[in-house]
Amino acid sequence: MKEVTIKDADLQQAAMEGMDAFLAVFVKAIYDSIGGELTAETMQELNADQITLLAWNTLHEEVMDGGFVQLIYNGYGTFIFKNPLAKALRQWGLRDLSNLIYEAHTLWLKHREEIEKDCSQEEFMALFEQFPDFDNLDDQFVEHEEEWTDDIAHYVDDHLDRFATIQS
């Protein structure tokens, strides 16, 4: 396992800035520890909680920017839906988020081939109209995003040693 370290002063500063900044310190430190890129090889250097946090970060960034259709089009479907993210988040106490990911997984299986095809910007934009099944899931995610971010930040804070070594 790679050692992930965070300076206590950086963590304290981020915590004062809010939950997003707090989590971003961990995400950056984890990525820094593996050379900045998550691959099959570098995943083996991380523990399950660290990978779950990186998966949440990817899910959060993609869905908040362009919904599940964008997440799938950008090639993250396998990472989010084929790894045990939903199960891990359920174990972290985020049952509703876990259920949402399972629902999105079902739609991903149904539509992935069409969504993952290379296409022009115009064709990409049309995907959102072609797959309205994702709209409700996108809306649910946005509606609960702050609550889930807060829950994840509290989980990380309560289990710091699973994510990083804090240096004074």
Biotite code that builds the C-alpha atoms (Angstrom):
import biotite.structure as struc

atoms = struc.array([
    struc.Atom([0.000, 0.000, 0.000], chain_id="A", res_id=1, res_name="MET", atom_name="CA", element="C"),
    struc.Atom([1.135, 3.492, -0.819], chain_id="A", res_id=2, res_name="LYS", atom_name="CA", element="C"),
    struc.Atom([1.447, 5.830, 2.106], chain_id="A", res_id=3, res_name="GLU", atom_name="CA", element="C"),
    struc.Atom([-0.786, 8.841, 1.741], chain_id="A", res_id=4, res_name="VAL", atom_name="CA", element="C"),
    struc.Atom([0.182, 11.787, 3.909], chain_id="A", res_id=5, res_name="THR", atom_name="CA", element="C"),
    struc.Atom([-1.536, 15.079, 4.605], chain_id="A", res_id=6, res_name="ILE", atom_name="CA", element="C"),
    struc.Atom([-0.223, 17.952, 6.683], chain_id="A", res_id=7, res_name="LYS", atom_name="CA", element="C"),
    struc.Atom([-2.465, 18.704, 9.623], chain_id="A", res_id=8, res_name="ASP", atom_name="CA", element="C"),
    struc.Atom([-2.352, 22.432, 8.840], chain_id="A", res_id=9, res_name="ALA", atom_name="CA", element="C"),
    struc.Atom([-3.611, 21.752, 5.283], chain_id="A", res_id=10, res_name="ASP", atom_name="CA", element="C"),
    struc.Atom([-6.380, 19.575, 6.645], chain_id="A", res_id=11, res_name="LEU", atom_name="CA", element="C"),
    struc.Atom([-7.411, 22.171, 9.224], chain_id="A", res_id=12, res_name="GLN", atom_name="CA", element="C"),
    struc.Atom([-7.475, 24.914, 6.574], chain_id="A", res_id=13, res_name="GLN", atom_name="CA", element="C"),
    struc.Atom([-9.557, 22.775, 4.222], chain_id="A", res_id=14, res_name="ALA", atom_name="CA", element="C"),
    struc.Atom([-11.983, 21.864, 6.998], chain_id="A", res_id=15, res_name="ALA", atom_name="CA", element="C"),
    struc.Atom([-12.575, 25.571, 7.632], chain_id="A", res_id=16, res_name="MET", atom_name="CA", element="C"),
    struc.Atom([-13.342, 26.054, 3.931], chain_id="A", res_id=17, res_name="GLU", atom_name="CA", element="C"),
    struc.Atom([-16.034, 23.379, 3.912], chain_id="A", res_id=18, res_name="GLY", atom_name="CA", element="C"),
    struc.Atom([-16.746, 19.753, 3.140], chain_id="A", res_id=19, res_name="MET", atom_name="CA", element="C"),
    struc.Atom([-15.761, 19.940, -0.531], chain_id="A", res_id=20, res_name="ASP", atom_name="CA", element="C"),
    struc.Atom([-12.351, 21.391, 0.330], chain_id="A", res_id=21, res_name="ALA", atom_name="CA", element="C"),
    struc.Atom([-11.890, 18.859, 3.135], chain_id="A", res_id=22, res_name="PHE", atom_name="CA", element="C"),
    struc.Atom([-12.508, 15.935, 0.769], chain_id="A", res_id=23, res_name="LEU", atom_name="CA", element="C"),
    struc.Atom([-10.399, 17.539, -1.974], chain_id="A", res_id=24, res_name="ALA", atom_name="CA", element="C"),
    struc.Atom([-7.334, 17.441, 0.295], chain_id="A", res_id=25, res_name="VAL", atom_name="CA", element="C"),
    struc.Atom([-7.707, 13.672, 0.609], chain_id="A", res_id=26, res_name="PHE", atom_name="CA", element="C"),
    struc.Atom([-8.432, 13.144, -3.083], chain_id="A", res_id=27, res_name="VAL", atom_name="CA", element="C"),
    struc.Atom([-5.362, 15.171, -4.075], chain_id="A", res_id=28, res_name="LYS", atom_name="CA", element="C"),
    struc.Atom([-3.138, 13.367, -1.577], chain_id="A", res_id=29, res_name="ALA", atom_name="CA", element="C"),
    struc.Atom([-4.329, 9.956, -2.769], chain_id="A", res_id=30, res_name="ILE", atom_name="CA", element="C"),
    struc.Atom([-3.775, 10.874, -6.416], chain_id="A", res_id=31, res_name="TYR", atom_name="CA", element="C"),
    struc.Atom([-0.358, 12.346, -5.580], chain_id="A", res_id=32, res_name="ASP", atom_name="CA", element="C"),
    struc.Atom([0.638, 9.084, -3.878], chain_id="A", res_id=33, res_name="SER", atom_name="CA", element="C"),
    struc.Atom([-0.038, 7.092, -7.072], chain_id="A", res_id=34, res_name="ILE", atom_name="CA", element="C"),
    struc.Atom([1.521, 9.504, -9.507], chain_id="A", res_id=35, res_name="GLY", atom_name="CA", element="C"),
    struc.Atom([-1.651, 11.365, -10.406], chain_id="A", res_id=36, res_name="GLY", atom_name="CA", element="C"),
    struc.Atom([-3.431, 8.636, -12.355], chain_id="A", res_id=37, res_name="GLU", atom_name="CA", element="C"),
    struc.Atom([-5.758, 5.877, -11.259], chain_id="A", res_id=38, res_name="LEU", atom_name="CA", element="C"),
    struc.Atom([-5.125, 2.726, -13.289], chain_id="A", res_id=39, res_name="THR", atom_name="CA", element="C"),
    struc.Atom([-5.611, -0.984, -12.684], chain_id="A", res_id=40, res_name="ALA", atom_name="CA", element="C"),
    struc.Atom([-2.028, -1.095, -11.403], chain_id="A", res_id=41, res_name="GLU", atom_name="CA", element="C"),
    struc.Atom([-2.257, 1.933, -9.115], chain_id="A", res_id=42, res_name="THR", atom_name="CA", element="C"),
    struc.Atom([-5.597, 0.749, -7.715], chain_id="A", res_id=43, res_name="MET", atom_name="CA", element="C"),
    struc.Atom([-3.706, -2.192, -6.241], chain_id="A", res_id=44, res_name="GLN", atom_name="CA", element="C"),
    struc.Atom([-1.608, 0.288, -4.247], chain_id="A", res_id=45, res_name="GLU", atom_name="CA", element="C"),
    struc.Atom([-4.671, 1.738, -2.493], chain_id="A", res_id=46, res_name="LEU", atom_name="CA", element="C"),
    struc.Atom([-7.096, 0.379, 0.049], chain_id="A", res_id=47, res_name="ASN", atom_name="CA", element="C"),
    struc.Atom([-10.829, -0.014, -0.550], chain_id="A", res_id=48, res_name="ALA", atom_name="CA", element="C"),
    struc.Atom([-11.762, 3.192, 1.277], chain_id="A", res_id=49, res_name="ASP", atom_name="CA", element="C"),
    struc.Atom([-9.285, 5.262, -0.742], chain_id="A", res_id=50, res_name="GLN", atom_name="CA", element="C"),
    struc.Atom([-10.606, 3.816, -4.011], chain_id="A", res_id=51, res_name="ILE", atom_name="CA", element="C"),
    struc.Atom([-14.175, 4.453, -2.867], chain_id="A", res_id=52, res_name="THR", atom_name="CA", element="C"),
    struc.Atom([-13.338, 8.088, -2.171], chain_id="A", res_id=53, res_name="LEU", atom_name="CA", element="C"),
    struc.Atom([-11.760, 8.486, -5.618], chain_id="A", res_id=54, res_name="LEU", atom_name="CA", element="C"),
    struc.Atom([-14.807, 6.829, -7.202], chain_id="A", res_id=55, res_name="ALA", atom_name="CA", element="C"),
    struc.Atom([-17.105, 9.209, -5.301], chain_id="A", res_id=56, res_name="TRP", atom_name="CA", element="C"),
    struc.Atom([-15.010, 12.123, -6.527], chain_id="A", res_id=57, res_name="ASN", atom_name="CA", element="C"),
    struc.Atom([-15.326, 10.957, -10.144], chain_id="A", res_id=58, res_name="THR", atom_name="CA", element="C"),
    struc.Atom([-19.046, 10.313, -9.769], chain_id="A", res_id=59, res_name="LEU", atom_name="CA", element="C"),
    struc.Atom([-19.555, 13.699, -8.138], chain_id="A", res_id=60, res_name="HIS", atom_name="CA", element="C"),
    struc.Atom([-17.580, 15.659, -10.733], chain_id="A", res_id=61, res_name="GLU", atom_name="CA", element="C"),
    struc.Atom([-19.152, 13.956, -13.732], chain_id="A", res_id=62, res_name="GLU", atom_name="CA", element="C"),
    struc.Atom([-22.766, 13.938, -12.561], chain_id="A", res_id=63, res_name="VAL", atom_name="CA", element="C"),
    struc.Atom([-22.651, 17.518, -11.293], chain_id="A", res_id=64, res_name="MET", atom_name="CA", element="C"),
    struc.Atom([-21.150, 18.644, -14.601], chain_id="A", res_id=65, res_name="ASP", atom_name="CA", element="C"),
    struc.Atom([-23.253, 16.649, -17.070], chain_id="A", res_id=66, res_name="GLY", atom_name="CA", element="C"),
    struc.Atom([-25.187, 13.885, -15.376], chain_id="A", res_id=67, res_name="GLY", atom_name="CA", element="C"),
    struc.Atom([-24.939, 10.143, -15.696], chain_id="A", res_id=68, res_name="PHE", atom_name="CA", element="C"),
    struc.Atom([-24.991, 10.313, -19.492], chain_id="A", res_id=69, res_name="VAL", atom_name="CA", element="C"),
    struc.Atom([-21.778, 12.367, -19.433], chain_id="A", res_id=70, res_name="GLN", atom_name="CA", element="C"),
    struc.Atom([-20.221, 10.018, -16.861], chain_id="A", res_id=71, res_name="LEU", atom_name="CA", element="C"),
    struc.Atom([-20.930, 7.042, -19.113], chain_id="A", res_id=72, res_name="ILE", atom_name="CA", element="C"),
    struc.Atom([-19.911, 8.793, -22.327], chain_id="A", res_id=73, res_name="TYR", atom_name="CA", element="C"),
    struc.Atom([-16.609, 9.832, -20.746], chain_id="A", res_id=74, res_name="ASN", atom_name="CA", element="C"),
    struc.Atom([-15.816, 6.190, -20.038], chain_id="A", res_id=75, res_name="GLY", atom_name="CA", element="C"),
    struc.Atom([-16.365, 6.041, -16.285], chain_id="A", res_id=76, res_name="TYR", atom_name="CA", element="C"),
    struc.Atom([-19.278, 3.598, -16.347], chain_id="A", res_id=77, res_name="GLY", atom_name="CA", element="C"),
    struc.Atom([-17.128, 0.550, -15.766], chain_id="A", res_id=78, res_name="THR", atom_name="CA", element="C"),
    struc.Atom([-15.227, 2.222, -12.914], chain_id="A", res_id=79, res_name="PHE", atom_name="CA", element="C"),
    struc.Atom([-18.406, 3.338, -11.167], chain_id="A", res_id=80, res_name="ILE", atom_name="CA", element="C"),
    struc.Atom([-20.732, 0.424, -11.882], chain_id="A", res_id=81, res_name="PHE", atom_name="CA", element="C"),
    struc.Atom([-18.433, -2.612, -12.096], chain_id="A", res_id=82, res_name="LYS", atom_name="CA", element="C"),
    struc.Atom([-16.533, -1.850, -8.913], chain_id="A", res_id=83, res_name="ASN", atom_name="CA", element="C"),
    struc.Atom([-18.264, -2.261, -5.546], chain_id="A", res_id=84, res_name="PRO", atom_name="CA", element="C"),
    struc.Atom([-18.848, 1.488, -5.111], chain_id="A", res_id=85, res_name="LEU", atom_name="CA", element="C"),
    struc.Atom([-22.549, 1.156, -4.321], chain_id="A", res_id=86, res_name="ALA", atom_name="CA", element="C"),
    struc.Atom([-21.869, -1.594, -1.789], chain_id="A", res_id=87, res_name="LYS", atom_name="CA", element="C"),
    struc.Atom([-19.046, 0.376, -0.163], chain_id="A", res_id=88, res_name="ALA", atom_name="CA", element="C"),
    struc.Atom([-21.175, 3.513, 0.128], chain_id="A", res_id=89, res_name="LEU", atom_name="CA", element="C"),
    struc.Atom([-23.956, 1.449, 1.696], chain_id="A", res_id=90, res_name="ARG", atom_name="CA", element="C"),
    struc.Atom([-21.412, 0.231, 4.255], chain_id="A", res_id=91, res_name="GLN", atom_name="CA", element="C"),
    struc.Atom([-20.464, 3.866, 4.887], chain_id="A", res_id=92, res_name="TRP", atom_name="CA", element="C"),
    struc.Atom([-24.125, 4.528, 5.728], chain_id="A", res_id=93, res_name="GLY", atom_name="CA", element="C"),
    struc.Atom([-25.174, 6.152, 2.446], chain_id="A", res_id=94, res_name="LEU", atom_name="CA", element="C"),
    struc.Atom([-28.072, 3.838, 1.590], chain_id="A", res_id=95, res_name="ARG", atom_name="CA", element="C"),
    struc.Atom([-29.929, 6.313, -0.655], chain_id="A", res_id=96, res_name="ASP", atom_name="CA", element="C"),
    struc.Atom([-26.810, 7.107, -2.696], chain_id="A", res_id=97, res_name="LEU", atom_name="CA", element="C"),
    struc.Atom([-26.084, 3.398, -2.988], chain_id="A", res_id=98, res_name="SER", atom_name="CA", element="C"),
    struc.Atom([-29.618, 2.762, -4.271], chain_id="A", res_id=99, res_name="ASN", atom_name="CA", element="C"),
    struc.Atom([-29.236, 5.575, -6.804], chain_id="A", res_id=100, res_name="LEU", atom_name="CA", element="C"),
    struc.Atom([-26.022, 4.037, -8.121], chain_id="A", res_id=101, res_name="ILE", atom_name="CA", element="C"),
    struc.Atom([-27.728, 0.641, -8.437], chain_id="A", res_id=102, res_name="TYR", atom_name="CA", element="C"),
    struc.Atom([-30.560, 2.267, -10.428], chain_id="A", res_id=103, res_name="GLU", atom_name="CA", element="C"),
    struc.Atom([-28.050, 4.020, -12.682], chain_id="A", res_id=104, res_name="ALA", atom_name="CA", element="C"),
    struc.Atom([-26.195, 0.713, -13.080], chain_id="A", res_id=105, res_name="HIS", atom_name="CA", element="C"),
    struc.Atom([-29.343, -0.905, -14.471], chain_id="A", res_id=106, res_name="THR", atom_name="CA", element="C"),
    struc.Atom([-29.720, 1.897, -17.021], chain_id="A", res_id=107, res_name="LEU", atom_name="CA", element="C"),
    struc.Atom([-26.003, 1.749, -17.847], chain_id="A", res_id=108, res_name="TRP", atom_name="CA", element="C"),
    struc.Atom([-26.304, -1.939, -18.693], chain_id="A", res_id=109, res_name="LEU", atom_name="CA", element="C"),
    struc.Atom([-29.292, -1.178, -20.920], chain_id="A", res_id=110, res_name="LYS", atom_name="CA", element="C"),
    struc.Atom([-27.839, 1.845, -22.771], chain_id="A", res_id=111, res_name="HIS", atom_name="CA", element="C"),
    struc.Atom([-24.066, 1.754, -22.425], chain_id="A", res_id=112, res_name="ARG", atom_name="CA", element="C"),
    struc.Atom([-23.222, 0.656, -25.963], chain_id="A", res_id=113, res_name="GLU", atom_name="CA", element="C"),
    struc.Atom([-25.159, 3.545, -27.479], chain_id="A", res_id=114, res_name="GLU", atom_name="CA", element="C"),
    struc.Atom([-23.888, 6.153, -25.020], chain_id="A", res_id=115, res_name="ILE", atom_name="CA", element="C"),
    struc.Atom([-20.225, 5.091, -25.132], chain_id="A", res_id=116, res_name="GLU", atom_name="CA", element="C"),
    struc.Atom([-19.931, 5.423, -28.928], chain_id="A", res_id=117, res_name="LYS", atom_name="CA", element="C"),
    struc.Atom([-17.678, 8.165, -30.274], chain_id="A", res_id=118, res_name="ASP", atom_name="CA", element="C"),
    struc.Atom([-19.724, 11.059, -31.547], chain_id="A", res_id=119, res_name="CYS", atom_name="CA", element="C"),
    struc.Atom([-19.646, 14.728, -32.416], chain_id="A", res_id=120, res_name="SER", atom_name="CA", element="C"),
    struc.Atom([-20.484, 17.432, -29.862], chain_id="A", res_id=121, res_name="GLN", atom_name="CA", element="C"),
    struc.Atom([-23.916, 17.788, -31.454], chain_id="A", res_id=122, res_name="GLU", atom_name="CA", element="C"),
    struc.Atom([-24.534, 14.027, -31.251], chain_id="A", res_id=123, res_name="GLU", atom_name="CA", element="C"),
    struc.Atom([-23.320, 14.034, -27.647], chain_id="A", res_id=124, res_name="PHE", atom_name="CA", element="C"),
    struc.Atom([-25.783, 16.763, -26.712], chain_id="A", res_id=125, res_name="MET", atom_name="CA", element="C"),
    struc.Atom([-28.563, 14.745, -28.354], chain_id="A", res_id=126, res_name="ALA", atom_name="CA", element="C"),
    struc.Atom([-27.786, 11.812, -26.024], chain_id="A", res_id=127, res_name="LEU", atom_name="CA", element="C"),
    struc.Atom([-29.418, 13.675, -23.160], chain_id="A", res_id=128, res_name="PHE", atom_name="CA", element="C"),
    struc.Atom([-32.710, 13.745, -25.053], chain_id="A", res_id=129, res_name="GLU", atom_name="CA", element="C"),
    struc.Atom([-32.326, 10.148, -26.240], chain_id="A", res_id=130, res_name="GLN", atom_name="CA", element="C"),
    struc.Atom([-31.942, 8.803, -22.701], chain_id="A", res_id=131, res_name="PHE", atom_name="CA", element="C"),
    struc.Atom([-34.381, 10.702, -20.465], chain_id="A", res_id=132, res_name="PRO", atom_name="CA", element="C"),
    struc.Atom([-34.395, 7.747, -18.031], chain_id="A", res_id=133, res_name="ASP", atom_name="CA", element="C"),
    struc.Atom([-31.286, 9.298, -16.485], chain_id="A", res_id=134, res_name="PHE", atom_name="CA", element="C"),
    struc.Atom([-32.953, 12.682, -15.831], chain_id="A", res_id=135, res_name="ASP", atom_name="CA", element="C"),
    struc.Atom([-34.624, 11.609, -12.606], chain_id="A", res_id=136, res_name="ASN", atom_name="CA", element="C"),
    struc.Atom([-31.388, 10.106, -11.320], chain_id="A", res_id=137, res_name="LEU", atom_name="CA", element="C"),
    struc.Atom([-29.472, 13.264, -12.198], chain_id="A", res_id=138, res_name="ASP", atom_name="CA", element="C"),
    struc.Atom([-32.073, 15.338, -10.376], chain_id="A", res_id=139, res_name="ASP", atom_name="CA", element="C"),
    struc.Atom([-31.926, 13.107, -7.301], chain_id="A", res_id=140, res_name="GLN", atom_name="CA", element="C"),
    struc.Atom([-28.142, 13.350, -7.245], chain_id="A", res_id=141, res_name="PHE", atom_name="CA", element="C"),
    struc.Atom([-28.139, 17.143, -7.472], chain_id="A", res_id=142, res_name="VAL", atom_name="CA", element="C"),
    struc.Atom([-30.897, 17.394, -4.880], chain_id="A", res_id=143, res_name="GLU", atom_name="CA", element="C"),
    struc.Atom([-28.956, 15.314, -2.327], chain_id="A", res_id=144, res_name="HIS", atom_name="CA", element="C"),
    struc.Atom([-25.387, 16.234, -3.313], chain_id="A", res_id=145, res_name="GLU", atom_name="CA", element="C"),
    struc.Atom([-24.693, 18.479, -0.318], chain_id="A", res_id=146, res_name="GLU", atom_name="CA", element="C"),
    struc.Atom([-26.085, 15.943, 2.140], chain_id="A", res_id=147, res_name="GLU", atom_name="CA", element="C"),
    struc.Atom([-24.064, 13.099, 0.599], chain_id="A", res_id=148, res_name="TRP", atom_name="CA", element="C"),
    struc.Atom([-20.893, 15.174, 0.447], chain_id="A", res_id=149, res_name="THR", atom_name="CA", element="C"),
    struc.Atom([-21.366, 16.022, 4.108], chain_id="A", res_id=150, res_name="ASP", atom_name="CA", element="C"),
    struc.Atom([-21.962, 12.357, 4.996], chain_id="A", res_id=151, res_name="ASP", atom_name="CA", element="C"),
    struc.Atom([-18.844, 11.271, 3.114], chain_id="A", res_id=152, res_name="ILE", atom_name="CA", element="C"),
    struc.Atom([-16.748, 14.001, 4.731], chain_id="A", res_id=153, res_name="ALA", atom_name="CA", element="C"),
    struc.Atom([-17.943, 12.878, 8.158], chain_id="A", res_id=154, res_name="HIS", atom_name="CA", element="C"),
    struc.Atom([-17.125, 9.273, 7.317], chain_id="A", res_id=155, res_name="TYR", atom_name="CA", element="C"),
    struc.Atom([-13.610, 10.261, 6.246], chain_id="A", res_id=156, res_name="VAL", atom_name="CA", element="C"),
    struc.Atom([-13.177, 12.416, 9.350], chain_id="A", res_id=157, res_name="ASP", atom_name="CA", element="C"),
    struc.Atom([-14.308, 9.544, 11.575], chain_id="A", res_id=158, res_name="ASP", atom_name="CA", element="C"),
    struc.Atom([-11.912, 7.097, 9.850], chain_id="A", res_id=159, res_name="HIS", atom_name="CA", element="C"),
    struc.Atom([-8.892, 9.264, 9.001], chain_id="A", res_id=160, res_name="LEU", atom_name="CA", element="C"),
    struc.Atom([-6.428, 6.398, 9.300], chain_id="A", res_id=161, res_name="ASP", atom_name="CA", element="C"),
    struc.Atom([-8.140, 4.559, 6.433], chain_id="A", res_id=162, res_name="ARG", atom_name="CA", element="C"),
    struc.Atom([-7.449, 7.461, 4.079], chain_id="A", res_id=163, res_name="PHE", atom_name="CA", element="C"),
    struc.Atom([-4.163, 9.080, 5.077], chain_id="A", res_id=164, res_name="ALA", atom_name="CA", element="C"),
    struc.Atom([-1.541, 9.666, 7.707], chain_id="A", res_id=165, res_name="THR", atom_name="CA", element="C"),
    struc.Atom([-1.917, 13.129, 9.175], chain_id="A", res_id=166, res_name="ILE", atom_name="CA", element="C"),
    struc.Atom([1.422, 14.825, 9.846], chain_id="A", res_id=167, res_name="GLN", atom_name="CA", element="C"),
    struc.Atom([1.827, 17.683, 12.280], chain_id="A", res_id=168, res_name="SER", atom_name="CA", element="C"),
])
